[in-house]
């Protein structure tokens, strides 16, 4: 039961990763690309948590937490750069 | 019983993650696209993380709460990053599709 649910969830999240990657490549403007990158790392967190459930190991949470923190800092830095033309003032 | 709840949470979470990314892929305009992932994806990841909390709590017989850290962090930061991206898009005067309105004081 759980294995089947994990298989379905893996395919759905991988499709979500693929769609946001297409938007990252295609996205007509820079804010679209920032948003696609943001979505890409949130989907990567979901995929890592699913991998942790699949292998029954709690080793993957540290990686997911690191991706969450660094991805947020990256998104804020990109947006600040667009707003001000500079990251630190 | 636990396995049913876990499977339901996992599939619901993956479904909402996919809905967020479909919104990102299909909607015609940046301000509409911003709506999809920042709401649906946090819900999806939240459901998957809840499943993970339940699984590891019952597997090791003590409460495992460090997944909640990721949930709390995502729920705090998603509105902040969405706000900053919207501000940046307004600042560089991104072009809009017909139905997206001008902000009142801009």
N, CA and C atoms of all chains as a GROMACS GRO file, in nm:
protein
  585
    1UNK      N    1   0.083  -0.121   0.000
    1UNK     CA    2   0.000   0.000   0.000
    1UNK      C    3   0.086   0.126   0.000
    2UNK      N    4   0.175   0.132   0.102
    2UNK     CA    5   0.262   0.249   0.112
    2UNK      C    6   0.357   0.256  -0.007
    3UNK      N    7   0.404   0.139  -0.054
    3UNK     CA    8   0.498   0.139  -0.167
    3UNK      C    9   0.428   0.191  -0.293
    4UNK      N   10   0.303   0.150  -0.314
    4UNK     CA   11   0.228   0.199  -0.430
    4UNK      C   12   0.208   0.350  -0.421
    5UNK      N   13   0.167   0.398  -0.301
    5UNK     CA   14   0.146   0.542  -0.283
    5UNK      C   15   0.274   0.618  -0.309
    6UNK      N   16   0.387   0.562  -0.260
    6UNK     CA   17   0.516   0.630  -0.283
    6UNK      C   18   0.550   0.634  -0.430
    7UNK      N   19   0.518   0.523  -0.503
    7UNK     CA   20   0.547   0.520  -0.647
    7UNK      C   21   0.466   0.628  -0.720
    8UNK      N   22   0.335   0.637  -0.687
    8UNK     CA   23   0.250   0.740  -0.748
    8UNK      C   24   0.305   0.879  -0.714
    9UNK      N   25   0.340   0.900  -0.587
    9UNK     CA   26   0.386   1.032  -0.544
    9UNK      C   27   0.516   1.069  -0.613
   10UNK      N   28   0.608   0.969  -0.627
   10UNK     CA   29   0.733   0.996  -0.698
   10UNK      C   30   0.706   1.043  -0.840
   11UNK      N   31   0.613   0.974  -0.911
   11UNK     CA   32   0.588   1.014  -1.049
   11UNK      C   33   0.526   1.154  -1.055
   12UNK      N   34   0.430   1.184  -0.964
   12UNK     CA   35   0.365   1.316  -0.968
   12UNK      C   36   0.466   1.427  -0.940
   13UNK      N   37   0.551   1.408  -0.837
   13UNK     CA   38   0.646   1.514  -0.802
   13UNK      C   39   0.751   1.530  -0.910
   14UNK      N   40   0.791   1.418  -0.973
   14UNK     CA   41   0.889   1.430  -1.082
   14UNK      C   42   0.830   1.506  -1.200
   15UNK      N   43   0.700   1.482  -1.228
   15UNK     CA   44   0.633   1.559  -1.334
   15UNK      C   45   0.630   1.707  -1.298
   16UNK      N   46   0.604   1.738  -1.168
   16UNK     CA   47   0.601   1.877  -1.123
   16UNK      C   48   0.738   1.941  -1.141
   17UNK      N   49   0.846   1.866  -1.106
   17UNK     CA   50   0.982   1.916  -1.126
   17UNK      C   51   1.008   1.947  -1.272
   18UNK      N   52   0.961   1.857  -1.361
   18UNK     CA   53   0.983   1.874  -1.504
   18UNK      C   54   0.911   2.000  -1.554
   19UNK      N   55   0.785   2.021  -1.508
   19UNK     CA   56   0.709   2.137  -1.553
   19UNK      C   57   0.776   2.266  -1.507
   20UNK      N   58   0.822   2.271  -1.380
   20UNK     CA   59   0.886   2.395  -1.336
   20UNK      C   60   1.020   2.414  -1.404
   21UNK      N   61   1.086   2.304  -1.442
   21UNK     CA   62   1.213   2.320  -1.515
   21UNK      C   63   1.188   2.375  -1.656
   22UNK      N   64   1.078   2.329  -1.719
   22UNK     CA   65   1.044   2.385  -1.851
   22UNK      C   66   1.018   2.534  -1.840
   23UNK      N   67   0.947   2.576  -1.730
   23UNK     CA   68   0.921   2.719  -1.712
   23UNK      C   69   1.050   2.794  -1.685
   24UNK      N   70   1.144   2.729  -1.616
   24UNK     CA   71   1.273   2.794  -1.589
   24UNK      C   72   1.349   2.819  -1.718
   25UNK      N   73   1.342   2.723  -1.812
   25UNK     CA   74   1.415   2.740  -1.938
   25UNK      C   75   1.341   2.839  -2.028
   26UNK      N   76   1.206   2.828  -2.031
   26UNK     CA   77   1.126   2.902  -2.129
   26UNK      C   78   1.092   3.042  -2.084
   27UNK      N   79   1.072   3.058  -1.951
   27UNK     CA   80   1.014   3.178  -1.891
   27UNK      C   81   1.054   3.308  -1.958
   28UNK      N   82   0.959   3.388  -2.006
   28UNK     CA   83   0.997   3.502  -2.089
   28UNK      C   84   1.076   3.609  -2.015
   29UNK      N   85   1.054   3.628  -1.885
   29UNK     CA   86   1.124   3.736  -1.816
   29UNK      C   87   1.196   3.682  -1.692
   30UNK      N   88   1.276   3.772  -1.630
   30UNK     CA   89   1.357   3.728  -1.516
   30UNK      C   90   1.271   3.688  -1.396
   31UNK      N   91   1.164   3.764  -1.356
   31UNK     CA   92   1.083   3.718  -1.242
   31UNK      C   93   1.022   3.580  -1.263
   32UNK      N   94   0.985   3.545  -1.387
   32UNK     CA   95   0.935   3.411  -1.414
   32UNK      C   96   1.040   3.307  -1.381
   33UNK      N   97   1.166   3.336  -1.416
   33UNK     CA   98   1.272   3.239  -1.389
   33UNK      C   99   1.297   3.228  -1.240
   34UNK      N  100   1.291   3.343  -1.166
   34UNK     CA  101   1.310   3.336  -1.020
   34UNK      C  102   1.201   3.250  -0.958
   35UNK      N  103   1.076   3.273  -1.002
   35UNK     CA  104   0.963   3.195  -0.948
   35UNK      C  105   0.977   3.048  -0.981
   36UNK      N  106   1.024   3.017  -1.104
   36UNK     CA  107   1.040   2.877  -1.143
   36UNK      C  108   1.148   2.811  -1.059
   37UNK      N  109   1.257   2.886  -1.028
   37UNK     CA  110   1.364   2.832  -0.944
   37UNK      C  111   1.313   2.805  -0.803
   38UNK      N  112   1.231   2.899  -0.751
   38UNK     CA  113   1.171   2.884  -0.618
   38UNK      C  114   1.085   2.757  -0.612
   39UNK      N  115   1.000   2.740  -0.715
   39UNK     CA  116   0.915   2.620  -0.720
   39UNK      C  117   0.999   2.494  -0.735
   40UNK      N  118   1.108   2.506  -0.814
   40UNK     CA  119   1.196   2.390  -0.835
   40UNK      C  120   1.256   2.343  -0.703
   41UNK      N  121   1.299   2.437  -0.617
   41UNK     CA  122   1.360   2.386  -0.493
   41UNK      C  123   1.255   2.336  -0.395
   42UNK      N  124   1.133   2.394  -0.399
   42UNK     CA  125   1.029   2.339  -0.310
   42UNK      C  126   0.993   2.197  -0.354
   43UNK      N  127   0.986   2.175  -0.488
   43UNK     CA  128   0.960   2.039  -0.537
   43UNK      C  129   1.074   1.945  -0.501
   44UNK      N  130   1.197   1.996  -0.502
   44UNK     CA  131   1.312   1.912  -0.466
   44UNK      C  132   1.303   1.872  -0.319
   45UNK      N  133   1.253   1.964  -0.232
   45UNK     CA  134   1.234   1.929  -0.091
   45UNK      C  135   1.134   1.816  -0.079
   46UNK      N  136   1.021   1.826  -0.155
   46UNK     CA  137   0.920   1.720  -0.150
   46UNK      C  138   0.978   1.587  -0.194
   47UNK      N  139   1.060   1.590  -0.302
   47UNK     CA  140   1.120   1.467  -0.353
   47UNK      C  141   1.216   1.405  -0.252
   48UNK      N  142   1.292   1.492  -0.181
   48UNK     CA  143   1.387   1.441  -0.080
   48UNK      C  144   1.314   1.377   0.036
   49UNK      N  145   1.202   1.441   0.080
   49UNK     CA  146   1.126   1.383   0.191
   49UNK      C  147   1.068   1.248   0.149
   50UNK      N  148   1.021   1.240   0.023
   50UNK     CA  149   0.968   1.112  -0.026
   50UNK      C  150   1.078   1.006  -0.031
   51UNK      N  151   1.199   1.046  -0.069
   51UNK     CA  152   1.311   0.951  -0.071
   51UNK      C  153   1.341   0.903   0.070
   52UNK      N  154   1.334   0.997   0.169
   52UNK     CA  155   1.355   0.957   0.307
   52UNK      C  156   1.252   0.856   0.354
   53UNK      N  157   1.125   0.875   0.312
   53UNK     CA  158   1.021   0.779   0.348
   53UNK      C  159   1.047   0.645   0.280
   54UNK      N  160   1.092   0.650   0.153
   54UNK     CA  161   1.112   0.527   0.076
   54UNK      C  162   1.224   0.442   0.135
   55UNK      N  163   1.337   0.507   0.169
   55UNK     CA  164   1.450   0.432   0.221
   55UNK      C  165   1.443   0.414   0.372
   56UNK      N  166   1.342   0.476   0.437
   56UNK     CA  167   1.328   0.462   0.581
   56UNK      C  168   1.444   0.522   0.659
   57UNK      N  169   1.506   0.628   0.604
   57UNK     CA  170   1.619   0.689   0.673
   57UNK      C  171   1.589   0.836   0.699
   58UNK      N  172   1.630   0.885   0.817
   58UNK     CA  173   1.603   1.025   0.849
   58UNK      C  174   1.721   1.114   0.811
   59UNK      N  175   1.809   1.060   0.726
   59UNK     CA  176   1.928   1.134   0.686
   59UNK      C  177   1.895   1.248   0.589
   60UNK      N  178   1.779   1.236   0.522
   60UNK     CA  179   1.749   1.328   0.413
   60UNK      C  180   1.694   1.461   0.462
   61UNK      N  181   1.653   1.469   0.591
   61UNK     CA  182   1.590   1.593   0.637
   61UNK      C  183   1.689   1.706   0.646
   62UNK      N  184   1.813   1.674   0.682
   62UNK     CA  185   1.914   1.781   0.690
   62UNK      C  186   1.935   1.843   0.554
   63UNK      N  187   1.942   1.758   0.449
   63UNK     CA  188   1.957   1.809   0.313
   63UNK      C  189   1.837   1.894   0.275
   64UNK      N  190   1.715   1.847   0.310
   64UNK     CA  191   1.594   1.922   0.274
   64UNK      C  192   1.592   2.056   0.346
   65UNK      N  193   1.632   2.057   0.474
   65UNK     CA  194   1.634   2.182   0.551
   65UNK      C  195   1.734   2.280   0.492
   66UNK      N  196   1.852   2.228   0.451
   66UNK     CA  197   1.954   2.314   0.390
   66UNK      C  198   1.903   2.374   0.260
   67UNK      N  199   1.835   2.289   0.177
   67UNK     CA  200   1.782   2.341   0.051
   67UNK      C  201   1.678   2.449   0.078
   68UNK      N  202   1.593   2.429   0.182
   68UNK     CA  203   1.491   2.529   0.214
   68UNK      C  204   1.555   2.662   0.250
   69UNK      N  205   1.657   2.658   0.340
   69UNK     CA  206   1.720   2.783   0.385
   69UNK      C  207   1.791   2.852   0.270
   70UNK      N  208   1.876   2.776   0.198
   70UNK     CA  209   1.957   2.838   0.092
   70UNK      C  210   1.869   2.886  -0.024
   71UNK      N  211   1.763   2.811  -0.054
   71UNK     CA  212   1.674   2.853  -0.162
   71UNK      C  213   1.603   2.982  -0.129
   72UNK      N  214   1.561   2.997  -0.003
   72UNK     CA  215   1.496   3.122   0.037
   72UNK      C  216   1.593   3.238   0.025
   73UNK      N  217   1.716   3.219   0.073
   73UNK     CA  218   1.816   3.327   0.064
   73UNK      C  219   1.841   3.362  -0.082
   74UNK      N  220   1.847   3.260  -0.169
   74UNK     CA  221   1.870   3.286  -0.311
   74UNK      C  222   1.757   3.364  -0.374
   75UNK      N  223   1.632   3.327  -0.343
   75UNK     CA  224   1.517   3.398  -0.399
   75UNK      C  225   1.516   3.545  -0.355
   76UNK      N  226   1.543   3.566  -0.224
   76UNK     CA  227   1.545   3.703  -0.173
   76UNK      C  228   1.656   3.783  -0.240
   77UNK      N  229   1.773   3.719  -0.260
   77UNK     CA  230   1.885   3.791  -0.321
   77UNK      C  231   1.852   3.830  -0.465
   78UNK      N  232   1.794   3.736  -0.542
   78UNK     CA  233   1.757   3.768  -0.682
   78UNK      C  234   1.656   3.881  -0.686
   79UNK      N  235   1.552   3.875  -0.598
   79UNK     CA  236   1.448   3.977  -0.602
   79UNK      C  237   1.503   4.113  -0.562
   80UNK      N  238   1.591   4.114  -0.459
   80UNK     CA  239   1.654   4.239  -0.415
   80UNK      C  240   1.738   4.297  -0.527
   81UNK      N  241   1.806   4.208  -0.601
   81UNK     CA  242   1.890   4.256  -0.712
   81UNK      C  243   1.804   4.324  -0.817
   82UNK      N  244   1.686   4.265  -0.847
   82UNK     CA  245   1.597   4.327  -0.946
   82UNK      C  246   1.542   4.459  -0.894
   83UNK      N  247   1.512   4.464  -0.762
   83UNK     CA  248   1.451   4.585  -0.705
   83UNK      C  249   1.549   4.700  -0.699
   84UNK      N  250   1.674   4.671  -0.656
   84UNK     CA  251   1.767   4.780  -0.625
   84UNK      C  252   1.885   4.788  -0.721
   85UNK      N  253   1.908   4.682  -0.799
   85UNK     CA  254   2.027   4.680  -0.882
   85UNK      C  255   2.150   4.645  -0.802
   86UNK      N  256   2.131   4.597  -0.679
   86UNK     CA  257   2.240   4.570  -0.587
   86UNK      C  258   2.186   4.481  -0.478
   87UNK      N  259   2.268   4.390  -0.424
   87UNK     CA  260   2.215   4.299  -0.323
   87UNK      C  261   2.230   4.359  -0.184
   88UNK      N  262   2.349   4.405  -0.150
   88UNK     CA  263   2.372   4.470  -0.020
   88UNK      C  264   2.378   4.620  -0.043
   89UNK      N  265   2.320   4.696   0.052
   89UNK     CA  266   2.326   4.842   0.036
   89UNK      C  267   2.414   4.903   0.143
   90UNK      N  268  -0.427   0.073   0.937
   90UNK     CA  269  -0.492   0.204   0.949
   90UNK      C  270  -0.391   0.317   0.927
   91UNK      N  271  -0.277   0.305   0.998
   91UNK     CA  272  -0.173   0.408   0.983
   91UNK      C  273  -0.125   0.414   0.839
   92UNK      N  274  -0.115   0.296   0.777
   92UNK     CA  275  -0.064   0.292   0.640
   92UNK      C  276  -0.160   0.362   0.545
   93UNK      N  277  -0.293   0.348   0.569
   93UNK     CA  278  -0.390   0.417   0.486
   93UNK      C  279  -0.376   0.568   0.498
   94UNK      N  280  -0.362   0.616   0.624
   94UNK     CA  281  -0.350   0.761   0.646
   94UNK      C  282  -0.223   0.812   0.579
   95UNK      N  283  -0.112   0.738   0.596
   95UNK     CA  284   0.015   0.780   0.536
   95UNK      C  285   0.003   0.786   0.384
   96UNK      N  286  -0.058   0.681   0.324
   96UNK     CA  287  -0.069   0.678   0.178
   96UNK      C  288  -0.155   0.794   0.129
   97UNK      N  289  -0.268   0.820   0.201
   97UNK     CA  290  -0.355   0.930   0.160
   97UNK      C  291  -0.280   1.063   0.166
   98UNK      N  292  -0.207   1.086   0.278
   98UNK     CA  293  -0.133   1.212   0.293
   98UNK      C  294  -0.028   1.228   0.184
   99UNK      N  295   0.043   1.119   0.153
   99UNK     CA  296   0.150   1.127   0.053
   99UNK      C  297   0.092   1.158  -0.085
  100UNK      N  298  -0.018   1.088  -0.122
  100UNK     CA  299  -0.074   1.110  -0.256
  100UNK      C  300  -0.135   1.249  -0.266
  101UNK      N  301  -0.204   1.295  -0.158
  101UNK     CA  302  -0.262   1.431  -0.160
  101UNK      C  303  -0.150   1.535  -0.173
  102UNK      N  304  -0.043   1.517  -0.097
  102UNK     CA  305   0.067   1.611  -0.104
  102UNK      C  306   0.130   1.617  -0.242
  103UNK      N  307   0.155   1.500  -0.301
  103UNK     CA  308   0.215   1.498  -0.435
  103UNK      C  309   0.121   1.559  -0.536
  104UNK      N  310  -0.013   1.535  -0.520
  104UNK     CA  311  -0.110   1.592  -0.612
  104UNK      C  312  -0.107   1.744  -0.606
  105UNK      N  313  -0.103   1.802  -0.482
  105UNK     CA  314  -0.104   1.948  -0.474
  105UNK      C  315   0.026   2.008  -0.524
  106UNK      N  316   0.138   1.937  -0.504
  106UNK     CA  317   0.264   1.983  -0.561
  106UNK      C  318   0.254   1.991  -0.713
  107UNK      N  319   0.193   1.888  -0.773
  107UNK     CA  320   0.177   1.887  -0.919
  107UNK      C  321   0.084   1.998  -0.963
  108UNK      N  322  -0.025   2.024  -0.886
  108UNK     CA  323  -0.118   2.132  -0.922
  108UNK      C  324  -0.046   2.266  -0.924
  109UNK      N  325   0.039   2.290  -0.823
  109UNK     CA  326   0.115   2.415  -0.820
  109UNK      C  327   0.203   2.431  -0.941
  110UNK      N  328   0.270   2.322  -0.982
  110UNK     CA  329   0.360   2.333  -1.096
  110UNK      C  330   0.284   2.344  -1.228
  111UNK      N  331   0.166   2.280  -1.236
  111UNK     CA  332   0.084   2.297  -1.357
  111UNK      C  333   0.040   2.443  -1.370
  112UNK      N  334   0.003   2.504  -1.253
  112UNK     CA  335  -0.031   2.645  -1.254
  112UNK      C  336   0.086   2.729  -1.303
  113UNK      N  337   0.206   2.697  -1.255
  113UNK     CA  338   0.325   2.771  -1.298
  113UNK      C  339   0.346   2.755  -1.448
  114UNK      N  340   0.315   2.637  -1.501
  114UNK     CA  341   0.344   2.610  -1.642
  114UNK      C  342   0.239   2.672  -1.733
  115UNK      N  343   0.110   2.666  -1.695
  115UNK     CA  344   0.005   2.697  -1.790
  115UNK      C  345  -0.047   2.840  -1.787
  116UNK      N  346  -0.044   2.907  -1.670
  116UNK     CA  347  -0.109   3.038  -1.662
  116UNK      C  348  -0.035   3.141  -1.748
  117UNK      N  349  -0.108   3.241  -1.801
  117UNK     CA  350  -0.052   3.323  -1.908
  117UNK      C  351   0.037   3.439  -1.864
  118UNK      N  352   0.045   3.470  -1.734
  118UNK     CA  353   0.097   3.601  -1.695
  118UNK      C  354   0.174   3.582  -1.566
  119UNK      N  355   0.280   3.658  -1.539
  119UNK     CA  356   0.360   3.635  -1.418
  119UNK      C  357   0.277   3.647  -1.291
  120UNK      N  358   0.189   3.750  -1.286
  120UNK     CA  359   0.114   3.773  -1.162
  120UNK      C  360   0.013   3.663  -1.136
  121UNK      N  361  -0.035   3.596  -1.244
  121UNK     CA  362  -0.119   3.478  -1.224
  121UNK      C  363  -0.035   3.358  -1.186
  122UNK      N  364   0.083   3.348  -1.249
  122UNK     CA  365   0.171   3.233  -1.221
  122UNK      C  366   0.218   3.233  -1.077
  123UNK      N  367   0.234   3.354  -1.020
  123UNK     CA  368   0.278   3.365  -0.881
  123UNK      C  369   0.180   3.297  -0.787
  124UNK      N  370   0.052   3.295  -0.828
  124UNK     CA  371  -0.053   3.243  -0.742
  124UNK      C  372  -0.041   3.091  -0.723
  125UNK      N  373  -0.007   3.020  -0.832
  125UNK     CA  374  -0.010   2.874  -0.826
  125UNK      C  375   0.087   2.814  -0.726
  126UNK      N  376   0.218   2.821  -0.752
  126UNK     CA  377   0.314   2.750  -0.667
  126UNK      C  378   0.317   2.797  -0.523
  127UNK      N  379   0.301   2.929  -0.498
  127UNK     CA  380   0.321   2.975  -0.360
  127UNK      C  381   0.210   2.926  -0.269
  128UNK      N  382   0.094   2.887  -0.321
  128UNK     CA  383  -0.009   2.833  -0.232
  128UNK      C  384  -0.015   2.682  -0.239
  129UNK      N  385  -0.032   2.628  -0.359
  129UNK     CA  386  -0.051   2.483  -0.371
  129UNK      C  387   0.073   2.407  -0.326
  130UNK      N  388   0.192   2.460  -0.358
  130UNK     CA  389   0.312   2.382  -0.328
  130UNK      C  390   0.340   2.376  -0.179
  131UNK      N  391   0.314   2.487  -0.106
  131UNK     CA  392   0.336   2.479   0.040
  131UNK      C  393   0.240   2.380   0.103
  132UNK      N  394   0.115   2.375   0.054
  132UNK     CA  395   0.020   2.276   0.106
  132UNK      C  396   0.068   2.135   0.075
  133UNK      N  397   0.115   2.113  -0.048
  133UNK     CA  398   0.161   1.980  -0.087
  133UNK      C  399   0.279   1.934  -0.003
  134UNK      N  400   0.381   2.022   0.010
  134UNK     CA  401   0.498   1.985   0.090
  134UNK      C  402   0.458   1.968   0.236
  135UNK      N  403   0.361   2.050   0.285
  135UNK     CA  404   0.314   2.035   0.422
  135UNK      C  405   0.252   1.899   0.446
  136UNK      N  406   0.170   1.851   0.351
  136UNK     CA  407   0.108   1.719   0.368
  136UNK      C  408   0.212   1.608   0.367
  137UNK      N  409   0.310   1.618   0.275
  137UNK     CA  410   0.415   1.515   0.269
  137UNK      C  411   0.496   1.515   0.398
  138UNK      N  412   0.526   1.636   0.451
  138UNK     CA  413   0.604   1.642   0.576
  138UNK      C  414   0.525   1.588   0.694
  139UNK      N  415   0.390   1.610   0.695
  139UNK     CA  416   0.308   1.552   0.801
  139UNK      C  417   0.313   1.400   0.795
  140UNK      N  418   0.306   1.344   0.672
  140UNK     CA  419   0.319   1.199   0.656
  140UNK      C  420   0.452   1.150   0.711
  141UNK      N  421   0.559   1.228   0.686
  141UNK     CA  422   0.692   1.188   0.733
  141UNK      C  423   0.700   1.192   0.886
  142UNK      N  424   0.640   1.296   0.948
  142UNK     CA  425   0.636   1.303   1.095
  142UNK      C  426   0.567   1.181   1.152
  143UNK      N  427   0.449   1.145   1.095
  143UNK     CA  428   0.374   1.029   1.145
  143UNK      C  429   0.456   0.901   1.129
  144UNK      N  430   0.516   0.884   1.009
  144UNK     CA  431   0.590   0.761   0.980
  144UNK      C  432   0.705   0.741   1.078
  145UNK      N  433   0.787   0.844   1.096
  145UNK     CA  434   0.905   0.825   1.181
  145UNK      C  435   0.867   0.824   1.329
  146UNK      N  436   0.754   0.891   1.367
  146UNK     CA  437   0.710   0.882   1.507
  146UNK      C  438   0.668   0.741   1.541
  147UNK      N  439   0.596   0.673   1.448
  147UNK     CA  440   0.551   0.538   1.479
  147UNK      C  441   0.660   0.434   1.458
  148UNK      N  442   0.758   0.466   1.374
  148UNK     CA  443   0.863   0.368   1.347
  148UNK      C  444   0.960   0.359   1.464
  149UNK      N  445   0.996   0.475   1.521
  149UNK     CA  446   1.096   0.472   1.627
  149UNK      C  447   1.036   0.486   1.766
  150UNK      N  448   0.901   0.493   1.776
  150UNK     CA  449   0.830   0.499   1.904
  150UNK      C  450   0.864   0.620   1.990
  151UNK      N  451   0.926   0.721   1.935
  151UNK     CA  452   0.924   0.850   2.004
  151UNK      C  453   0.898   0.960   1.901
  152UNK      N  454   0.848   1.073   1.950
  152UNK     CA  455   0.798   1.175   1.857
  152UNK      C  456   0.915   1.236   1.781
  153UNK      N  457   0.904   1.236   1.646
  153UNK     CA  458   1.011   1.294   1.565
  153UNK      C  459   0.960   1.425   1.509
  154UNK      N  460   1.015   1.535   1.556
  154UNK     CA  461   0.959   1.666   1.523
  154UNK      C  462   1.048   1.752   1.435
  155UNK      N  463   1.166   1.699   1.391
  155UNK     CA  464   1.250   1.793   1.316
  155UNK      C  465   1.198   1.821   1.177
  156UNK      N  466   1.101   1.739   1.126
  156UNK     CA  467   1.038   1.775   0.999
  156UNK      C  468   0.953   1.901   1.012
  157UNK      N  469   0.899   1.920   1.135
  157UNK     CA  470   0.814   2.038   1.157
  157UNK      C  471   0.893   2.166   1.133
  158UNK      N  472   1.026   2.160   1.160
  158UNK     CA  473   1.112   2.276   1.132
  158UNK      C  474   1.100   2.319   0.986
  159UNK      N  475   1.107   2.221   0.894
  159UNK     CA  476   1.098   2.254   0.751
  159UNK      C  477   0.962   2.313   0.720
  160UNK      N  478   0.854   2.252   0.776
  160UNK     CA  479   0.720   2.302   0.751
  160UNK      C  480   0.706   2.447   0.796
  161UNK      N  481   0.749   2.473   0.921
  161UNK     CA  482   0.737   2.608   0.976
  161UNK      C  483   0.817   2.706   0.892
  162UNK      N  484   0.940   2.665   0.856
  162UNK     CA  485   1.025   2.754   0.777
  162UNK      C  486   0.961   2.785   0.642
  163UNK      N  487   0.906   2.681   0.574
  163UNK     CA  488   0.844   2.705   0.443
  163UNK      C  489   0.720   2.793   0.457
  164UNK      N  490   0.640   2.770   0.564
  164UNK     CA  491   0.518   2.848   0.579
  164UNK      C  492   0.549   2.993   0.613
  165UNK      N  493   0.664   3.018   0.678
  165UNK     CA  494   0.701   3.158   0.705
  165UNK      C  495   0.757   3.223   0.580
  166UNK      N  496   0.844   3.150   0.506
  166UNK     CA  497   0.918   3.217   0.399
  166UNK      C  498   0.843   3.225   0.268
  167UNK      N  499   0.744   3.137   0.243
  167UNK     CA  500   0.678   3.141   0.112
  167UNK      C  501   0.607   3.275   0.086
  168UNK      N  502   0.530   3.333   0.182
  168UNK     CA  503   0.469   3.463   0.154
  168UNK      C  504   0.572   3.574   0.138
  169UNK      N  505   0.685   3.565   0.213
  169UNK     CA  506   0.787   3.670   0.203
  169UNK      C  507   0.849   3.669   0.064
  170UNK      N  508   0.886   3.549   0.016
  170UNK     CA  509   0.950   3.547  -0.117
  170UNK      C  510   0.850   3.584  -0.226
  171UNK      N  511   0.720   3.544  -0.210
  171UNK     CA  512   0.620   3.581  -0.310
  171UNK      C  513   0.603   3.733  -0.313
  172UNK      N  514   0.600   3.795  -0.194
  172UNK     CA  515   0.588   3.941  -0.185
  172UNK      C  516   0.705   4.010  -0.254
  173UNK      N  517   0.827   3.960  -0.228
  173UNK     CA  518   0.945   4.024  -0.287
  173UNK      C  519   0.946   4.007  -0.438
  174UNK      N  520   0.905   3.886  -0.487
  174UNK     CA  521   0.902   3.866  -0.633
  174UNK      C  522   0.798   3.956  -0.698
  175UNK      N  523   0.681   3.972  -0.633
  175UNK     CA  524   0.579   4.060  -0.690
  175UNK      C  525   0.627   4.204  -0.693
  176UNK      N  526   0.697   4.246  -0.585
  176UNK     CA  527   0.750   4.382  -0.583
  176UNK      C  528   0.852   4.404  -0.695
  177UNK      N  529   0.939   4.304  -0.714
  177UNK     CA  530   1.039   4.315  -0.820
  177UNK      C  531   0.973   4.321  -0.956
  178UNK      N  532   0.866   4.238  -0.976
  178UNK     CA  533   0.800   4.237  -1.107
  178UNK      C  534   0.730   4.369  -1.131
  179UNK      N  535   0.670   4.431  -1.024
  179UNK     CA  536   0.606   4.562  -1.040
  179UNK      C  537   0.711   4.668  -1.070
  180UNK      N  538   0.827   4.653  -1.005
  180UNK     CA  539   0.932   4.754  -1.021
  180UNK      C  540   0.984   4.760  -1.164
  181UNK      N  541   1.005   4.642  -1.226
  181UNK     CA  542   1.057   4.646  -1.363
  181UNK      C  543   0.944   4.654  -1.465
  182UNK      N  544   0.820   4.679  -1.418
  182UNK     CA  545   0.703   4.702  -1.506
  182UNK      C  546   0.687   4.590  -1.607
  183UNK      N  547   0.669   4.470  -1.553
  183UNK     CA  548   0.648   4.353  -1.637
  183UNK      C  549   0.516   4.367  -1.711
  184UNK      N  550   0.512   4.318  -1.836
  184UNK     CA  551   0.387   4.334  -1.912
  184UNK      C  552   0.281   4.236  -1.861
  185UNK      N  553   0.153   4.283  -1.867
  185UNK     CA  554   0.043   4.204  -1.813
  185UNK      C  555  -0.046   4.158  -1.926
  186UNK      N  556  -0.121   4.049  -1.898
  186UNK     CA  557  -0.227   4.008  -1.989
  186UNK      C  558  -0.350   4.089  -1.953
  187UNK      N  559  -0.446   4.102  -2.047
  187UNK     CA  560  -0.561   4.190  -2.034
  187UNK      C  561  -0.629   4.200  -1.899
  188UNK      N  562  -0.662   4.087  -1.834
  188UNK     CA  563  -0.745   4.096  -1.715
  188UNK      C  564  -0.668   4.132  -1.590
  189UNK      N  565  -0.535   4.128  -1.591
  189UNK     CA  566  -0.457   4.164  -1.473
  189UNK      C  567  -0.456   4.315  -1.459
  190UNK      N  568  -0.505   4.366  -1.343
  190UNK     CA  569  -0.524   4.510  -1.329
  190UNK      C  570  -0.396   4.579  -1.282
  191UNK      N  571  -0.390   4.711  -1.308
  191UNK     CA  572  -0.284   4.794  -1.252
  191UNK      C  573  -0.304   4.803  -1.100
  192UNK      N  574  -0.196   4.806  -1.020
  192UNK     CA  575  -0.215   4.836  -0.878
  192UNK      C  576  -0.257   4.981  -0.861
  193UNK      N  577  -0.334   5.009  -0.754
  193UNK     CA  578  -0.399   5.139  -0.740
  193UNK      C  579  -0.298   5.254  -0.724
  194UNK      N  580  -0.194   5.232  -0.642
  194UNK     CA  581  -0.105   5.345  -0.611
  194UNK      C  582   0.032   5.324  -0.673
  195UNK      N  583   0.034   5.288  -0.800
  195UNK     CA  584   0.165   5.260  -0.860
  195UNK      C  585   0.180   5.336  -0.989
   0.00000   0.00000   0.00000
